[in-house]
Amino acid sequence: MLAVIRGEKSPADACRAYKIHNSVLTRWKREFLE
């Protein structure tokens, strides 16, 4: 998650790396930033 927020990885790369769906990543990011 931090790599995506920092701009080190694209959301698509993170989803592939961790085998998660984009909607899961989006929800985690939103919850993390709250």
TIVO-2410 file (N, C-alpha, C; in nm, 3 decimals):
# residues 34
REC num residu      c1      c2      c3 atome chaine
REC   1      M   0.082  -0.119   0.000     N      A
REC   1      M   0.000   0.000   0.000    CA      A
REC   1      M   0.086   0.125   0.000     C      A
REC   2      L   0.188   0.128   0.083     N      A
REC   2      L   0.272   0.248   0.089    CA      A
REC   2      L   0.343   0.274  -0.043     C      A
REC   3      A   0.381   0.168  -0.113     N      A
REC   3      A   0.448   0.186  -0.242    CA      A
REC   3      A   0.356   0.255  -0.342     C      A
REC   4      V   0.229   0.224  -0.338     N      A
REC   4      V   0.132   0.288  -0.428    CA      A
REC   4      V   0.114   0.434  -0.389     C      A
REC   5      I   0.098   0.461  -0.259     N      A
REC   5      I   0.078   0.598  -0.213    CA      A
REC   5      I   0.200   0.684  -0.243     C      A
REC   6      R   0.318   0.627  -0.226     N      A
REC   6      R   0.442   0.701  -0.253    CA      A
REC   6      R   0.469   0.718  -0.402     C      A
REC   7      G   0.397   0.643  -0.486     N      A
REC   7      G   0.419   0.650  -0.629    CA      A
REC   7      G   0.529   0.558  -0.678     C      A
REC   8      E   0.574   0.466  -0.592     N      A
REC   8      E   0.679   0.372  -0.630    CA      A
REC   8      E   0.625   0.260  -0.717     C      A
REC   9      K   0.498   0.228  -0.702     N      A
REC   9      K   0.432   0.124  -0.782    CA      A
REC   9      K   0.299   0.178  -0.830     C      A
REC  10      S   0.260   0.133  -0.947     N      A
REC  10      S   0.127   0.169  -0.995    CA      A
REC  10      S   0.026   0.077  -0.927     C      A
REC  11      P  -0.098   0.120  -0.917     N      A
REC  11      P  -0.200   0.033  -0.858    CA      A
REC  11      P  -0.210  -0.102  -0.930     C      A
REC  12      A  -0.198  -0.102  -1.061     N      A
REC  12      A  -0.205  -0.227  -1.137    CA      A
REC  12      A  -0.090  -0.320  -1.101     C      A
REC  13      D   0.030  -0.264  -1.087     N      A
REC  13      D   0.146  -0.346  -1.049    CA      A
REC  13      D   0.127  -0.406  -0.911     C      A
REC  14      A   0.077  -0.328  -0.818     N      A
REC  14      A   0.054  -0.377  -0.682    CA      A
REC  14      A  -0.051  -0.489  -0.681     C      A
REC  15      C  -0.156  -0.472  -0.759     N      A
REC  15      C  -0.260  -0.575  -0.766    CA      A
REC  15      C  -0.204  -0.705  -0.820     C      A
REC  16      R  -0.123  -0.696  -0.924     N      A
REC  16      R  -0.061  -0.817  -0.979    CA      A
REC  16      R   0.035  -0.880  -0.879     C      A
REC  17      A   0.116  -0.798  -0.813     N      A
REC  17      A   0.217  -0.849  -0.721    CA      A
REC  17      A   0.153  -0.922  -0.603     C      A
REC  18      Y   0.041  -0.868  -0.552     N      A
REC  18      Y  -0.021  -0.926  -0.433    CA      A
REC  18      Y  -0.144  -1.009  -0.465     C      A
REC  19      K  -0.174  -1.022  -0.596     N      A
REC  19      K  -0.287  -1.103  -0.642    CA      A
REC  19      K  -0.419  -1.062  -0.575     C      A
REC  20      I  -0.445  -0.931  -0.581     N      A
REC  20      I  -0.571  -0.878  -0.528    CA      A
REC  20      I  -0.642  -0.801  -0.638     C      A
REC  21      H  -0.771  -0.784  -0.622     N      A
REC  21      H  -0.850  -0.709  -0.720    CA      A
REC  21      H  -0.832  -0.560  -0.696     C      A
REC  22      N  -0.844  -0.482  -0.801     N      A
REC  22      N  -0.827  -0.337  -0.792    CA      A
REC  22      N  -0.923  -0.274  -0.691     C      A
REC  23      S  -1.045  -0.326  -0.681     N      A
REC  23      S  -1.140  -0.268  -0.586    CA      A
REC  23      S  -1.094  -0.287  -0.442     C      A
REC  24      V  -1.026  -0.398  -0.414     N      A
REC  24      V  -0.972  -0.421  -0.279    CA      A
REC  24      V  -0.863  -0.319  -0.250     C      A
REC  25      L  -0.775  -0.299  -0.345     N      A
REC  25      L  -0.666  -0.201  -0.327    CA      A
REC  25      L  -0.723  -0.061  -0.307     C      A
REC  26      T  -0.823  -0.025  -0.385     N      A
REC  26      T  -0.884   0.107  -0.373    CA      A
REC  26      T  -0.946   0.126  -0.235     C      A
REC  27      R  -1.015   0.023  -0.185     N      A
REC  27      R  -1.077   0.032  -0.052    CA      A
REC  27      R  -0.970   0.043   0.056     C      A
REC  28      W  -0.864  -0.036   0.047     N      A
REC  28      W  -0.756  -0.030   0.146    CA      A
REC  28      W  -0.691   0.108   0.146     C      A
REC  29      K  -0.669   0.162   0.027     N      A
REC  29      K  -0.606   0.294   0.017    CA      A
REC  29      K  -0.695   0.401   0.081     C      A
REC  30      R  -0.824   0.395   0.052     N      A
REC  30      R  -0.917   0.493   0.109    CA      A
REC  30      R  -0.919   0.482   0.262     C      A
REC  31      E  -0.924   0.360   0.315     N      A
REC  31      E  -0.926   0.340   0.460    CA      A
REC  31      E  -0.795   0.385   0.523     C      A
REC  32      F  -0.684   0.359   0.456     N      A
REC  32      F  -0.552   0.395   0.508    CA      A
REC  32      F  -0.537   0.547   0.519     C      A
REC  33      L  -0.590   0.618   0.421     N      A
REC  33      L  -0.574   0.763   0.417    CA      A
REC  33      L  -0.671   0.838   0.509     C      A
REC  34      E  -0.769   0.768   0.565     N      A
REC  34      E  -0.865   0.834   0.655    CA      A
REC  34      E  -0.805   0.862   0.790     C      A
***
